[in-house]
Amino acid sequence: MSDLFSIGLSGIRAYQRALSTVSANISNAENPNYVRRDLRLSELSTTASVNPFYTSQINFGGVDIDGVARASDPFLEANVRLTGASLYGAETRARWMGNVETSLNDTDHGVGAKLTKLFAMGEELAGAPFNNILRNQFISDLDAAVTAMNRTANELATLSGQIIGAAEQEVAVFNDALDNLAKTNLALRSTADGSTKQAALLDQRDTALAVITERMDVTISFADKGVANISYDGQSLVNVGQTNALSVSPGGDGSIGLVVGGAAVTAPSRGSLAAMVLSAATNRDRRAELDNLAVLFAADVNGWQAAGETDGGAPGSPLLDATGGAAALVLISTDPADLALAAPSGATNGNIMAFGALRGPAGSEQAWTNIISAQAITTASARNEEAAAMTQHQAAREARDSLSSVNLDREAADLLRFQDAYNASARVIQVARETMQSILAIF
């Protein structure tokens, strides 16, 4: 009779715990960082021997709780982390490349449009070299081109600072995740296997790993109790409960380097930090190209000016100074009388007629077109990569979620099943008690 009581009691305890597990699954159905739990149950066997000369008898003794298990596959989780890093990096790269393209501002107010307008005005001025209105307009258009280069250079410089600031924010999030992982590792080492607490800690561990791998392609090694250690480029970042912080080392030209423990490490190949390192390098290159454009433009204009004469017969003096690059490009003279429109041969429009030759394939206008074309290709490539990474990550998440996410229909079915099992266990105890009372009533 005691066997009936123990069988019923074990069932009540087991299915009460199972109902609690299902309830936890249902309450976390919308939690993206939650992995569905299952309560592992097994047969509880009891052994007894009535005679030392005979083998023991093994009898069914009810239900035993083996612990809580997470519905997780390490290979699916690793694939989600891998594709997530690619997606997060591609999104970051596409966003910053779009910002670079916007800063270049190839619109009616940009460098290209101002250069085109300047050369068009030069052609118009060649037809009426003594027209003061056209001369003033030519100087104004030249100043507008200079101002456009100044503005574009300053916007690209500002963007460099923004990329560095964003990288520092990402590194701060990365280091916080390292600290959280280290604390989780310490808690995991002292937690019993199969416990609800261990399952919750493993969820926290996977969340921290997702944050870390979204930013750079670290190496993850798993140890006993689910502890995760992190390293990168030979440097340990997390070793159980010890962490080694990552930091940003910005270059004077706007580039970005990464440092661990005072030692420089190689640039990552995936993740948002990899995208920021590449974006900073691209923006640095565009700034250098714009500086080269400013130097070329100043050299072309000053060379053209030196080849002519002013109305007074004086050699043309320099109009532009590009000593400090595009940001410091300056128009030296705004006096229309300083324009050397005449040729030394005596033709009053001889030199201004040659101004259009500066538009050739080696000129500043074509150099600007090359800058815009290169950036457009880079931006389009980044956006295509983002679209491909999105598709891959969605497929990886669907494969993982088919195993790990909470299905409310399934949980509802389990809830009914465990409720019936709980009621049946209670009925076993009730029958055992009634049977015992009936036996006692005989006496």
Secondary structure as a PSIPRED ss2 file (coil, helix, strand):
# PSIPRED VFORMAT (PSIPRED V4.0)

   1 M C   1.000  0.000  0.000
   2 S H   0.000  1.000  0.000
   3 D H   0.000  1.000  0.000
   4 L H   0.000  1.000  0.000
   5 F H   0.000  1.000  0.000
   6 S H   0.000  1.000  0.000
   7 I H   0.000  1.000  0.000
   8 G H   0.000  1.000  0.000
   9 L H   0.000  1.000  0.000
  10 S H   0.000  1.000  0.000
  11 G H   0.000  1.000  0.000
  12 I H   0.000  1.000  0.000
  13 R H   0.000  1.000  0.000
  14 A H   0.000  1.000  0.000
  15 Y H   0.000  1.000  0.000
  16 Q H   0.000  1.000  0.000
  17 R H   0.000  1.000  0.000
  18 A H   0.000  1.000  0.000
  19 L H   0.000  1.000  0.000
  20 S H   0.000  1.000  0.000
  21 T H   0.000  1.000  0.000
  22 V H   0.000  1.000  0.000
  23 S H   0.000  1.000  0.000
  24 A H   0.000  1.000  0.000
  25 N H   0.000  1.000  0.000
  26 I H   0.000  1.000  0.000
  27 S H   0.000  1.000  0.000
  28 N C   1.000  0.000  0.000
  29 A C   1.000  0.000  0.000
  30 E C   1.000  0.000  0.000
  31 N C   1.000  0.000  0.000
  32 P C   1.000  0.000  0.000
  33 N C   1.000  0.000  0.000
  34 Y C   1.000  0.000  0.000
  35 V C   1.000  0.000  0.000
  36 R C   1.000  0.000  0.000
  37 R E   0.000  0.000  1.000
  38 D E   0.000  0.000  1.000
  39 L E   0.000  0.000  1.000
  40 R E   0.000  0.000  1.000
  41 L E   0.000  0.000  1.000
  42 S E   0.000  0.000  1.000
  43 E E   0.000  0.000  1.000
  44 L E   0.000  0.000  1.000
  45 S E   0.000  0.000  1.000
  46 T E   0.000  0.000  1.000
  47 T E   0.000  0.000  1.000
  48 A E   0.000  0.000  1.000
  49 S C   1.000  0.000  0.000
  50 V C   1.000  0.000  0.000
  51 N C   1.000  0.000  0.000
  52 P C   1.000  0.000  0.000
  53 F C   1.000  0.000  0.000
  54 Y C   1.000  0.000  0.000
  55 T C   1.000  0.000  0.000
  56 S C   1.000  0.000  0.000
  57 Q E   0.000  0.000  1.000
  58 I E   0.000  0.000  1.000
  59 N E   0.000  0.000  1.000
  60 F E   0.000  0.000  1.000
  61 G E   0.000  0.000  1.000
  62 G E   0.000  0.000  1.000
  63 V E   0.000  0.000  1.000
  64 D E   0.000  0.000  1.000
  65 I E   0.000  0.000  1.000
  66 D E   0.000  0.000  1.000
  67 G E   0.000  0.000  1.000
  68 V E   0.000  0.000  1.000
  69 A E   0.000  0.000  1.000
  70 R E   0.000  0.000  1.000
  71 A C   1.000  0.000  0.000
  72 S C   1.000  0.000  0.000
  73 D C   1.000  0.000  0.000
  74 P H   0.000  1.000  0.000
  75 F H   0.000  1.000  0.000
  76 L H   0.000  1.000  0.000
  77 E H   0.000  1.000  0.000
  78 A H   0.000  1.000  0.000
  79 N H   0.000  1.000  0.000
  80 V H   0.000  1.000  0.000
  81 R H   0.000  1.000  0.000
  82 L H   0.000  1.000  0.000
  83 T H   0.000  1.000  0.000
  84 G H   0.000  1.000  0.000
  85 A H   0.000  1.000  0.000
  86 S H   0.000  1.000  0.000
  87 L H   0.000  1.000  0.000
  88 Y H   0.000  1.000  0.000
  89 G H   0.000  1.000  0.000
  90 A H   0.000  1.000  0.000
  91 E H   0.000  1.000  0.000
  92 T H   0.000  1.000  0.000
  93 R H   0.000  1.000  0.000
  94 A H   0.000  1.000  0.000
  95 R H   0.000  1.000  0.000
  96 W H   0.000  1.000  0.000
  97 M H   0.000  1.000  0.000
  98 G H   0.000  1.000  0.000
  99 N H   0.000  1.000  0.000
 100 V H   0.000  1.000  0.000
 101 E H   0.000  1.000  0.000
 102 T H   0.000  1.000  0.000
 103 S H   0.000  1.000  0.000
 104 L H   0.000  1.000  0.000
 105 N C   1.000  0.000  0.000
 106 D C   1.000  0.000  0.000
 107 T C   1.000  0.000  0.000
 108 D C   1.000  0.000  0.000
 109 H C   1.000  0.000  0.000
 110 G C   1.000  0.000  0.000
 111 V H   0.000  1.000  0.000
 112 G H   0.000  1.000  0.000
 113 A H   0.000  1.000  0.000
 114 K H   0.000  1.000  0.000
 115 L H   0.000  1.000  0.000
 116 T H   0.000  1.000  0.000
 117 K H   0.000  1.000  0.000
 118 L H   0.000  1.000  0.000
 119 F H   0.000  1.000  0.000
 120 A H   0.000  1.000  0.000
 121 M H   0.000  1.000  0.000
 122 G H   0.000  1.000  0.000
 123 E H   0.000  1.000  0.000
 124 E H   0.000  1.000  0.000
 125 L H   0.000  1.000  0.000
 126 A H   0.000  1.000  0.000
 127 G H   0.000  1.000  0.000
 128 A C   1.000  0.000  0.000
 129 P C   1.000  0.000  0.000
 130 F C   1.000  0.000  0.000
 131 N C   1.000  0.000  0.000
 132 N H   0.000  1.000  0.000
 133 I H   0.000  1.000  0.000
 134 L H   0.000  1.000  0.000
 135 R H   0.000  1.000  0.000
 136 N H   0.000  1.000  0.000
 137 Q H   0.000  1.000  0.000
 138 F H   0.000  1.000  0.000
 139 I H   0.000  1.000  0.000
 140 S H   0.000  1.000  0.000
 141 D H   0.000  1.000  0.000
 142 L H   0.000  1.000  0.000
 143 D H   0.000  1.000  0.000
 144 A H   0.000  1.000  0.000
 145 A H   0.000  1.000  0.000
 146 V H   0.000  1.000  0.000
 147 T H   0.000  1.000  0.000
 148 A H   0.000  1.000  0.000
 149 M H   0.000  1.000  0.000
 150 N H   0.000  1.000  0.000
 151 R H   0.000  1.000  0.000
 152 T H   0.000  1.000  0.000
 153 A H   0.000  1.000  0.000
 154 N H   0.000  1.000  0.000
 155 E H   0.000  1.000  0.000
 156 L H   0.000  1.000  0.000
 157 A H   0.000  1.000  0.000
 158 T H   0.000  1.000  0.000
 159 L H   0.000  1.000  0.000
 160 S H   0.000  1.000  0.000
 161 G H   0.000  1.000  0.000
 162 Q H   0.000  1.000  0.000
 163 I H   0.000  1.000  0.000
 164 I H   0.000  1.000  0.000
 165 G H   0.000  1.000  0.000
 166 A H   0.000  1.000  0.000
 167 A H   0.000  1.000  0.000
 168 E H   0.000  1.000  0.000
 169 Q H   0.000  1.000  0.000
 170 E H   0.000  1.000  0.000
 171 V H   0.000  1.000  0.000
 172 A H   0.000  1.000  0.000
 173 V H   0.000  1.000  0.000
 174 F H   0.000  1.000  0.000
 175 N H   0.000  1.000  0.000
 176 D H   0.000  1.000  0.000
 177 A H   0.000  1.000  0.000
 178 L H   0.000  1.000  0.000
 179 D H   0.000  1.000  0.000
 180 N H   0.000  1.000  0.000
 181 L H   0.000  1.000  0.000
 182 A H   0.000  1.000  0.000
 183 K H   0.000  1.000  0.000
 184 T H   0.000  1.000  0.000
 185 N H   0.000  1.000  0.000
 186 L H   0.000  1.000  0.000
 187 A H   0.000  1.000  0.000
 188 L H   0.000  1.000  0.000
 189 R H   0.000  1.000  0.000
 190 S C   1.000  0.000  0.000
 191 T C   1.000  0.000  0.000
 192 A C   1.000  0.000  0.000
 193 D C   1.000  0.000  0.000
 194 G C   1.000  0.000  0.000
 195 S C   1.000  0.000  0.000
 196 T H   0.000  1.000  0.000
 197 K H   0.000  1.000  0.000
 198 Q H   0.000  1.000  0.000
 199 A H   0.000  1.000  0.000
 200 A H   0.000  1.000  0.000
 201 L H   0.000  1.000  0.000
 202 L H   0.000  1.000  0.000
 203 D H   0.000  1.000  0.000
 204 Q H   0.000  1.000  0.000
 205 R H   0.000  1.000  0.000
 206 D H   0.000  1.000  0.000
 207 T H   0.000  1.000  0.000
 208 A H   0.000  1.000  0.000
 209 L H   0.000  1.000  0.000
 210 A H   0.000  1.000  0.000
 211 V H   0.000  1.000  0.000
 212 I H   0.000  1.000  0.000
 213 T H   0.000  1.000  0.000
 214 E C   1.000  0.000  0.000
 215 R C   1.000  0.000  0.000
 216 M C   1.000  0.000  0.000
 217 D C   1.000  0.000  0.000
 218 V C   1.000  0.000  0.000
 219 T E   0.000  0.000  1.000
 220 I E   0.000  0.000  1.000
 221 S E   0.000  0.000  1.000
 222 F E   0.000  0.000  1.000
 223 A C   1.000  0.000  0.000
 224 D H   0.000  1.000  0.000
 225 K H   0.000  1.000  0.000
 226 G H   0.000  1.000  0.000
 227 V C   1.000  0.000  0.000
 228 A E   0.000  0.000  1.000
 229 N E   0.000  0.000  1.000
 230 I E   0.000  0.000  1.000
 231 S E   0.000  0.000  1.000
 232 Y E   0.000  0.000  1.000
 233 D C   1.000  0.000  0.000
 234 G C   1.000  0.000  0.000
 235 Q E   0.000  0.000  1.000
 236 S E   0.000  0.000  1.000
 237 L E   0.000  0.000  1.000
 238 V E   0.000  0.000  1.000
 239 N E   0.000  0.000  1.000
 240 V C   1.000  0.000  0.000
 241 G C   1.000  0.000  0.000
 242 Q E   0.000  0.000  1.000
 243 T E   0.000  0.000  1.000
 244 N C   1.000  0.000  0.000
 245 A C   1.000  0.000  0.000
 246 L E   0.000  0.000  1.000
 247 S E   0.000  0.000  1.000
 248 V E   0.000  0.000  1.000
 249 S E   0.000  0.000  1.000
 250 P E   0.000  0.000  1.000
 251 G C   1.000  0.000  0.000
 252 G C   1.000  0.000  0.000
 253 D C   1.000  0.000  0.000
 254 G C   1.000  0.000  0.000
 255 S C   1.000  0.000  0.000
 256 I E   0.000  0.000  1.000
 257 G E   0.000  0.000  1.000
 258 L E   0.000  0.000  1.000
 259 V E   0.000  0.000  1.000
 260 V E   0.000  0.000  1.000
 261 G C   1.000  0.000  0.000
 262 G C   1.000  0.000  0.000
 263 A E   0.000  0.000  1.000
 264 A E   0.000  0.000  1.000
 265 V E   0.000  0.000  1.000
 266 T C   1.000  0.000  0.000
 267 A C   1.000  0.000  0.000
 268 P C   1.000  0.000  0.000
 269 S C   1.000  0.000  0.000
 270 R C   1.000  0.000  0.000
 271 G C   1.000  0.000  0.000
 272 S H   0.000  1.000  0.000
 273 L H   0.000  1.000  0.000
 274 A H   0.000  1.000  0.000
 275 A H   0.000  1.000  0.000
 276 M H   0.000  1.000  0.000
 277 V H   0.000  1.000  0.000
 278 L H   0.000  1.000  0.000
 279 S H   0.000  1.000  0.000
 280 A H   0.000  1.000  0.000
 281 A H   0.000  1.000  0.000
 282 T H   0.000  1.000  0.000
 283 N H   0.000  1.000  0.000
 284 R H   0.000  1.000  0.000
 285 D H   0.000  1.000  0.000
 286 R H   0.000  1.000  0.000
 287 R H   0.000  1.000  0.000
 288 A H   0.000  1.000  0.000
 289 E H   0.000  1.000  0.000
 290 L H   0.000  1.000  0.000
 291 D H   0.000  1.000  0.000
 292 N H   0.000  1.000  0.000
 293 L H   0.000  1.000  0.000
 294 A H   0.000  1.000  0.000
 295 V H   0.000  1.000  0.000
 296 L H   0.000  1.000  0.000
 297 F H   0.000  1.000  0.000
 298 A H   0.000  1.000  0.000
 299 A H   0.000  1.000  0.000
 300 D H   0.000  1.000  0.000
 301 V H   0.000  1.000  0.000
 302 N H   0.000  1.000  0.000
 303 G H   0.000  1.000  0.000
 304 W H   0.000  1.000  0.000
 305 Q H   0.000  1.000  0.000
 306 A H   0.000  1.000  0.000
 307 A C   1.000  0.000  0.000
 308 G C   1.000  0.000  0.000
 309 E E   0.000  0.000  1.000
 310 T C   1.000  0.000  0.000
 311 D C   1.000  0.000  0.000
 312 G C   1.000  0.000  0.000
 313 G C   1.000  0.000  0.000
 314 A C   1.000  0.000  0.000
 315 P E   0.000  0.000  1.000
 316 G C   1.000  0.000  0.000
 317 S C   1.000  0.000  0.000
 318 P C   1.000  0.000  0.000
 319 L C   1.000  0.000  0.000
 320 L E   0.000  0.000  1.000
 321 D E   0.000  0.000  1.000
 322 A C   1.000  0.000  0.000
 323 T C   1.000  0.000  0.000
 324 G C   1.000  0.000  0.000
 325 G C   1.000  0.000  0.000
 326 A H   0.000  1.000  0.000
 327 A H   0.000  1.000  0.000
 328 A H   0.000  1.000  0.000
 329 L C   1.000  0.000  0.000
 330 V E   0.000  0.000  1.000
 331 L E   0.000  0.000  1.000
 332 I C   1.000  0.000  0.000
 333 S C   1.000  0.000  0.000
 334 T C   1.000  0.000  0.000
 335 D C   1.000  0.000  0.000
 336 P H   0.000  1.000  0.000
 337 A H   0.000  1.000  0.000
 338 D H   0.000  1.000  0.000
 339 L C   1.000  0.000  0.000
 340 A C   1.000  0.000  0.000
 341 L C   1.000  0.000  0.000
 342 A E   0.000  0.000  1.000
 343 A C   1.000  0.000  0.000
 344 P C   1.000  0.000  0.000
 345 S C   1.000  0.000  0.000
 346 G C   1.000  0.000  0.000
 347 A C   1.000  0.000  0.000
 348 T C   1.000  0.000  0.000
 349 N C   1.000  0.000  0.000
 350 G H   0.000  1.000  0.000
 351 N H   0.000  1.000  0.000
 352 I H   0.000  1.000  0.000
 353 M H   0.000  1.000  0.000
 354 A H   0.000  1.000  0.000
 355 F H   0.000  1.000  0.000
 356 G H   0.000  1.000  0.000
 357 A H   0.000  1.000  0.000
 358 L H   0.000  1.000  0.000
 359 R H   0.000  1.000  0.000
 360 G C   1.000  0.000  0.000
 361 P C   1.000  0.000  0.000
 362 A C   1.000  0.000  0.000
 363 G C   1.000  0.000  0.000
 364 S H   0.000  1.000  0.000
 365 E H   0.000  1.000  0.000
 366 Q H   0.000  1.000  0.000
 367 A H   0.000  1.000  0.000
 368 W H   0.000  1.000  0.000
 369 T H   0.000  1.000  0.000
 370 N H   0.000  1.000  0.000
 371 I H   0.000  1.000  0.000
 372 I H   0.000  1.000  0.000
 373 S H   0.000  1.000  0.000
 374 A H   0.000  1.000  0.000
 375 Q H   0.000  1.000  0.000
 376 A H   0.000  1.000  0.000
 377 I H   0.000  1.000  0.000
 378 T H   0.000  1.000  0.000
 379 T H   0.000  1.000  0.000
 380 A H   0.000  1.000  0.000
 381 S H   0.000  1.000  0.000
 382 A H   0.000  1.000  0.000
 383 R H   0.000  1.000  0.000
 384 N H   0.000  1.000  0.000
 385 E H   0.000  1.000  0.000
 386 E H   0.000  1.000  0.000
 387 A H   0.000  1.000  0.000
 388 A H   0.000  1.000  0.000
 389 A H   0.000  1.000  0.000
 390 M H   0.000  1.000  0.000
 391 T H   0.000  1.000  0.000
 392 Q H   0.000  1.000  0.000
 393 H H   0.000  1.000  0.000
 394 Q H   0.000  1.000  0.000
 395 A H   0.000  1.000  0.000
 396 A H   0.000  1.000  0.000
 397 R H   0.000  1.000  0.000
 398 E H   0.000  1.000  0.000
 399 A H   0.000  1.000  0.000
 400 R H   0.000  1.000  0.000
 401 D H   0.000  1.000  0.000
 402 S H   0.000  1.000  0.000
 403 L H   0.000  1.000  0.000
 404 S H   0.000  1.000  0.000
 405 S C   1.000  0.000  0.000
 406 V C   1.000  0.000  0.000
 407 N C   1.000  0.000  0.000
 408 L H   0.000  1.000  0.000
 409 D H   0.000  1.000  0.000
 410 R H   0.000  1.000  0.000
 411 E H   0.000  1.000  0.000
 412 A H   0.000  1.000  0.000
 413 A H   0.000  1.000  0.000
 414 D H   0.000  1.000  0.000
 415 L H   0.000  1.000  0.000
 416 L H   0.000  1.000  0.000
 417 R H   0.000  1.000  0.000
 418 F H   0.000  1.000  0.000
 419 Q H   0.000  1.000  0.000
 420 D H   0.000  1.000  0.000
 421 A H   0.000  1.000  0.000
 422 Y H   0.000  1.000  0.000
 423 N H   0.000  1.000  0.000
 424 A H   0.000  1.000  0.000
 425 S H   0.000  1.000  0.000
 426 A H   0.000  1.000  0.000
 427 R H   0.000  1.000  0.000
 428 V H   0.000  1.000  0.000
 429 I H   0.000  1.000  0.000
 430 Q H   0.000  1.000  0.000
 431 V H   0.000  1.000  0.000
 432 A H   0.000  1.000  0.000
 433 R H   0.000  1.000  0.000
 434 E H   0.000  1.000  0.000
 435 T H   0.000  1.000  0.000
 436 M H   0.000  1.000  0.000
 437 Q H   0.000  1.000  0.000
 438 S H   0.000  1.000  0.000
 439 I H   0.000  1.000  0.000
 440 L H   0.000  1.000  0.000
 441 A H   0.000  1.000  0.000
 442 I H   0.000  1.000  0.000
 443 F C   1.000  0.000  0.000
